[in-house]
C-alpha cells in the first residue's frame, strides 16, 4: 500500500543536493563511559541530584566536541533561513523572482535527463492518480480521508465516505494539510541549537541522561503531548511509564475540552464523550455552541444538520435557535439568533430549564429579546420531546453544559438524540490544570528533562503560567515538531516531526472509530514520529511502521494480515466505535452548579476562540488557511478585537482602529472590528496569531491572544480593557465593510439572496420565482447552442450551506491556486476561484447572516467570452466556459464584463515556481498560471475529463455522481450538486427543477449554469414578531 | 489655390479681426516660420527639451519596472480591473482628435482659419496618439503577446476574436494613426521643400530634400498635391467620428451599468473634440507668445477655438444629463444605484470636480471678454484638460468599483507607478513637441501664404 521511492528523480535529489542538509555520518562518539562516570560523580556529590546539566559537552567538558561538530558539518542557521524572508518580502520576492518573464519565454529550458522505467511499476501510470484511505487528526480526533496520490505525491485530500463518523465530510484544516506537508519552512532534520546532527548523536546523548533519570524512578521526566487518541502513541507512553514509573505525562491542547468533560461529569457523574444526532432533532437550541464548525463533532454535525435543511430532497425541516456572543456559522444557520454575553446566555438557559422542569434550577431573568424567547423556545422543545437537542458550547462554563444535559434529560432526549460513551482520548485529563501543575514543577526545578512532543507551549500556554521562563529551569529540553517553532527555539534539541502523510500512525475519531494513518510518501526530510521518539525514550527504539503493527496486532488478533489490509483499505476499523452508555442526569449536582453560572462579572467580557483558519496557531504558516476569508467577517491575515456596534459607539472606536487590549498585566495591540450581531459588552479575539517562529507566512501576523489567556478562565473572562493607541491597521477583508445598511438594501433590491420562510414556501411554492424580474425565454437574438452529449451544471442549496469554507480550500488545493499575501488581499487581488459571499440582512445589532458560495457560473451567454480580444475564454460543447491560459494576454476585459466578478487575475507572479518542494504540492492536471493571465473556475474540468476517460474505456456515459468537483466533494453540508443537466434523473437536474431554484442576477439574461436554491428558514410562528421580514421578497 | 480661396474683403467688412495680419507677405511668413528652425538655438529650448527628456525617462523607468514586475505595480484589482491605463488611453486619444478635426473637417468646411493652427494640431494628434498607443499595449498582463490582437497568419491558425471591441480598437486606432501621419506628411511636403531651399547647411538641405520628395512647386505638383490632400481629408473625416466611437464601444458594448449606454459614441466624440481643442489652446497660447506668432495666430483663432469648446462642452454636458435621466428613467436598480453612487458615493469628489471642470468652467466662453482673453482661454482650457481626465476616471473606475454583486464592491486608487507612467507620457509628448518645433515648420507656411493678402492676389491671378 505504501508507495516508496517512486518519485521522479528530481524530488529526492532536492534533498540530497542541498549542501545544508546532511545524511547520517560517522561522528567520533563521545566517550560515553567517561560521561557516565562524570555524571555519577556529579550526582554523588553534595546537591548533586539537583544539579542540572544542559548538554553533553557541558557534561563532558570537552571543547573539541563542539569544534568537531562544526568542522564536520557546515554551519546551518535555520533561524536565518526562516526569518530571512519576511511575509511581506515573500510576496515581493514572489513577484520579483520571475524577473523578465517575457524573456524567459524565449530562453531555452534547462537540459534534463529523462530516464524511462525499464519495468513500469504496477498501477503507476503518469497522470493517473491513485487513491488511498487514511485518516488525519485535528486536535487529536481523527477524520477519515481519501488521499489522492500523483506519481507518489499526495496532492489532495478528500473525505472518506465510508468512515462511520465523518462520512466523507472534510473541513478547511483537512484540506489545508497537503500544503503543510510541502511547507518549505518545515523542520527538516534533527537539530541542536543551530546545528544539524545525526540521529545517533541524539540517542547517544539521550541515553545516559535517561539512564540517570531511570535510576531515580523517572522523577524529573516530563512528557508533553497533544490530546492522544492514538493507541500506538498510548502504547509508547505506557512503555515509557513502565521504564519511568514517576514520569509526568501532560496532554495539552490549547483548544482543550476540559469544560466539556467537566460539564458531562457534573451532569452524568463521569466525564463522557457526549454526541448528538442531528438527523433526529427537530428542534435545536444552541447555547453558545458553534456545533456546525467547532469541535471534533463539527463535520458530522454539519452533515446531519444540513440534511434536515435540504427541503429540495424532501427533508422535514428542523428549527434552530442560537444564543451566542459572536456570530458564528451556527448562528448564521439559525432560524432565530440572539446575541448574548455569557451571563445573558446563562440567564436565558436557566429560564428555559426552569420552564422545562429541570429540578432545582432557579429561573434566570433574561432581558430584551431573549425574555420573549423563553416561552416559545420551551414550548417548542417540549412539543418535540425525544426529538430535540439542547447543546451548549464546548467552551461554555461546565455548569451551563451540565444544564444543557439536564434539559436534554428533562426532554427525554437522552438515548434518542443525545448519546454518550467513554471519552475517546486515550487517557482523560484536565489539561489546563495539568499544564499549570507541570509549569509549577518546572519552576521549582523538579523537572530535569522535558519532551515537548508535537506541541508548542512556549507560544500557546496561557500568559499567567509564563511557560517560557519556567522552561529555562529544565535541564534537558527536547521538542518534536513540524517546525522550528517558539518552543523548539527554547529547547536544546529539536526533532523534526513527520507529517501524517509520510509516516505510520493511528487515530480515533469522536465516536471512537479507529483508523490507521498510512503514509503516501517517504518522509521528505529526516523526520520522526512522536511514537518513534517515545519508543526511544522507553528504551525500545523502533520504527513507526513496526510500532503501529505491534499495537494493531493486539487490536486485530487472529488473521492479522487480512484484517490489517482491510483496515488499511477501508480507512477505518469496522465496529471500533465506543459503546454507548446509558445517561442519567444527576439533577442535584446540576442545580447546584447552575446557581453559579453566569455570574455577572465587571466590565467588558473577553471571549477567546480558536480561529477558523489557523486554528490554535498550528496552521499559521499555511498560506491557504491564513488567507482564508473567515466565515463571518471575511478577514484574512489578521486577528482583531471584535466588538459590537453599540460597544464601538460607546467607546468611539471604528473598525481598523488599533486598540490595546489588556487583561490584567498583559496586553496586546489589535485592530478593532465592529461586528454586526456581536453581543454588547463582549470582545471576541481569535487565538492562533502573533506567531514569532511559524515560518515565512505566519511570522508576525496578528497578535498573540494567548497573552490574554488565563489558565483558570481559558475561554471567557471579565474585565478586559480596550484603550485607544491612535494607530490604524487596515484589516484585509475580501468584502467591504462600510455602509452596511446600504449594502443590505442594495443586496435586497437586487435579490441576490432570495430567502423566505418554510411557511411562505408551503403557501406559495413559487414565491422565489416571483422575486426579481421575469425575463422572457427566447430573449436572446441568437439561437442557443444545443447540447447533445453532456450539459454540466451546478446547483448550490443556500438552505443547507453553513459557510464553513471547506470548499474554498478544497478548490485551492485542487486547482493550484496561489496565495497572494496581506497587501494583495487589501488591494482586492485575492485569487480564490470560489468565494463565499456573506450578506447581512436587517438589524445592525442582530442581523440575519446569509452565505452564498460564488464561483464561475459558466454562463450560457457568457459576457466574458464576447469581449476577449484573443478568444482565450470560450465555451466548450458541454457548456463549460473554459479558460485557455496560454492564449490569454491579460486585458482583463472579461473580468470587467463579468457581473459575478469571479475571474481572478495574476497581477503579479503569485505562483511560487522556484521553491522545489512546492512543486510537489501541485495538481499535475491543472496548469500553474503565470503572471498576467486571467483564471477562474472551470467546474474542475480535469475531473470531468478523468471520468470521461474511465467511462469511455467502459463504453458508457459518465454516471451521475461520478464527477465530483472539489467544492462539492469537500462540502460537509453536502449543499452542492454537480452533474449533467441533460440527464433528468441526475441530482443536479432534480435540484434545478425545484421550485426554489433561481439564477443569480437573472435579469441580465446571461443564463448561468450554476443556480441557487433559495434559503428557506423555519422560524417559530410564535416568535414571528421576531422580525421575520422577507427583505428578499420585495 | 481655389481650394483655399477666401473672401478676405467680406470678413473685413464685418469688422472682425483677421486670421492673418494683412501686412504679412509670403516672404515674410517664410522668413518668420523657417527662422524658428534655422535661427539660433535658444537656451530656454535646450532647458525645456532637457526637462521633457527627464520626464520622458520616467516613462522608460515606469515601463521597465512594469515589464519586470507586472501590472500588479498599478492600483488595478478586481473589481476595478481597468484603471489609469485605460483612462489615460482614452484621454490621450481624445486629445488627438482636434488635429484631424482641424485638418480635415475644417478643411472640407472651408474654415480658412484652420491654416494657422492645423500643422501644429496635426502634430499634436500624432504625438497624443503615440502616447495613447502605449497604454493598451502595456496594460495587458503579457504585453509581449499583445500582437495576438492582430490578425496575422500563424501556425496555430488562430485569429483574434472579432466580436471584441478591443479588436475594433486596434483597427480604429491604428488606422487613425496611419491616416493622420500620412495626412500630416503630405501637408508638410511643400514646406519641407521651402526648408530645403532655405537651408544653408548642405547636409540639412539634403535631409529636408529627401523628405520633400523632389517638390519643385510646379503646377502639376500643386495639382496632384491638392487632390491628394483633399482625398486624405475625405478619408480622415469619418475617422474623427469613428475612432472615438469605437473607443466608446469598449464601454458601451460591455453590460456594466455606467458603461452600457447607447449615447456613448456621440458623447465620446464631442468630448474628444472638446478635449482636443482645450489641448490645442493649452499649447498654442504659450507657443504664440514665445515665437511671436501673433501675426498668424490671431485673436480670431483663439476666439473660434473658444467657441468650439463651448459648443462641444455643452454637448458633453447634455451627455451627462442624459445619463442621469436615463439612469432614473430606466427604473433599473443597477443603473440607479450606479448614478447615485457616482454622485454621492466614495468618489463623489471626482464627479463634482468633473462638473466644475467640464460644465461650469467653459460657461465663461459665453462672455466675449473671456473668449478673446488669452488668460481666460488658457485658464478654461486647463479646466477642460483636467475635467476630461476626470470624466474617464468616473466612467472607468466609479462604474467598476460598485456594480452588480454587492459582495464584490471594492475601491481603487492609482499608485505611484500609475502616475509615473501617466506623467512619463506627458514627457514623451513634450519631448516630441519640442523637437518638432525646432525641426519642422510649426505653421503651414504655404497655406498661410495662400490666405495672406498678397497670397490671395497670387491665387487670384
Boltz contact constraints between the chains, C-beta under 6 A:
constraints:
  - contact:
      token1: [A, 95]
      token2: [B, 69]
      max_distance: 6.0
  - contact:
      token1: [A, 102]
      token2: [B, 144]
      max_distance: 6.0
  - contact:
      token1: [A, 735]
      token2: [B, 407]
      max_distance: 6.0
  - contact:
      token1: [A, 736]
      token2: [B, 409]
      max_distance: 6.0
  - contact:
      token1: [A, 743]
      token2: [B, 406]
      max_distance: 6.0
  - contact:
      token1: [A, 746]
      token2: [B, 337]
      max_distance: 6.0
  - contact:
      token1: [A, 746]
      token2: [B, 406]
      max_distance: 6.0
  - contact:
      token1: [A, 747]
      token2: [B, 406]
      max_distance: 6.0
  - contact:
      token1: [A, 749]
      token2: [B, 333]
      max_distance: 6.0
  - contact:
      token1: [A, 750]
      token2: [B, 333]
      max_distance: 6.0
  - contact:
      token1: [A, 827]
      token2: [B, 77]
      max_distance: 6.0
  - contact:
      token1: [A, 828]
      token2: [B, 77]
      max_distance: 6.0
  - contact:
      token1: [A, 828]
      token2: [B, 78]
      max_distance: 6.0
  - contact:
      token1: [A, 828]
      token2: [B, 410]
      max_distance: 6.0
  - contact:
      token1: [A, 829]
      token2: [B, 77]
      max_distance: 6.0
  - contact:
      token1: [A, 837]
      token2: [B, 407]
      max_distance: 6.0
  - contact:
      token1: [A, 863]
      token2: [B, 255]
      max_distance: 6.0
  - contact:
      token1: [A, 866]
      token2: [B, 163]
      max_distance: 6.0
  - contact:
      token1: [A, 867]
      token2: [B, 164]
      max_distance: 6.0
  - contact:
      token1: [A, 868]
      token2: [B, 161]
      max_distance: 6.0
  - contact:
      token1: [A, 868]
      token2: [B, 164]
      max_distance: 6.0
  - contact:
      token1: [A, 869]
      token2: [B, 149]
      max_distance: 6.0
  - contact:
      token1: [A, 869]
      token2: [B, 160]
      max_distance: 6.0
  - contact:
      token1: [A, 869]
      token2: [B, 161]
      max_distance: 6.0
  - contact:
      token1: [A, 869]
      token2: [B, 164]
      max_distance: 6.0
  - contact:
      token1: [A, 869]
      token2: [B, 166]
      max_distance: 6.0
  - contact:
      token1: [A, 869]
      token2: [B, 167]
      max_distance: 6.0
  - contact:
      token1: [A, 870]
      token2: [B, 148]
      max_distance: 6.0
  - contact:
      token1: [A, 870]
      token2: [B, 160]
      max_distance: 6.0
  - contact:
      token1: [A, 871]
      token2: [B, 161]
      max_distance: 6.0
  - contact:
      token1: [A, 889]
      token2: [B, 140]
      max_distance: 6.0
  - contact:
      token1: [A, 889]
      token2: [B, 142]
      max_distance: 6.0
  - contact:
      token1: [A, 889]
      token2: [B, 145]
      max_distance: 6.0
  - contact:
      token1: [A, 889]
      token2: [B, 148]
      max_distance: 6.0
  - contact:
      token1: [A, 890]
      token2: [B, 140]
      max_distance: 6.0
  - contact:
      token1: [A, 890]
      token2: [B, 141]
      max_distance: 6.0
  - contact:
      token1: [A, 890]
      token2: [B, 142]
      max_distance: 6.0
  - contact:
      token1: [A, 891]
      token2: [B, 140]
      max_distance: 6.0
  - contact:
      token1: [A, 891]
      token2: [B, 166]
      max_distance: 6.0
  - contact:
      token1: [A, 892]
      token2: [B, 81]
      max_distance: 6.0
  - contact:
      token1: [A, 895]
      token2: [B, 78]
      max_distance: 6.0
  - contact:
      token1: [A, 895]
      token2: [B, 81]
      max_distance: 6.0
  - contact:
      token1: [A, 896]
      token2: [B, 81]
      max_distance: 6.0
  - contact:
      token1: [A, 896]
      token2: [B, 82]
      max_distance: 6.0
  - contact:
      token1: [A, 897]
      token2: [B, 254]
      max_distance: 6.0
  - contact:
      token1: [A, 899]
      token2: [B, 404]
      max_distance: 6.0
  - contact:
      token1: [A, 901]
      token2: [B, 78]
      max_distance: 6.0
  - contact:
      token1: [A, 901]
      token2: [B, 79]
      max_distance: 6.0
  - contact:
      token1: [A, 901]
      token2: [B, 405]
      max_distance: 6.0
  - contact:
      token1: [A, 901]
      token2: [B, 408]
      max_distance: 6.0
  - contact:
      token1: [A, 907]
      token2: [B, 71]
      max_distance: 6.0
  - contact:
      token1: [A, 907]
      token2: [B, 72]
      max_distance: 6.0
  - contact:
      token1: [A, 908]
      token2: [B, 70]
      max_distance: 6.0
  - contact:
      token1: [A, 908]
      token2: [B, 72]
      max_distance: 6.0
  - contact:
      token1: [A, 931]
      token2: [B, 70]
      max_distance: 6.0
  - contact:
      token1: [A, 932]
      token2: [B, 70]
      max_distance: 6.0
  - contact:
      token1: [A, 932]
      token2: [B, 141]
      max_distance: 6.0
  - contact:
      token1: [A, 932]
      token2: [B, 142]
      max_distance: 6.0
  - contact:
      token1: [A, 933]
      token2: [B, 141]
      max_distance: 6.0
  - contact:
      token1: [A, 1001]
      token2: [B, 404]
      max_distance: 6.0
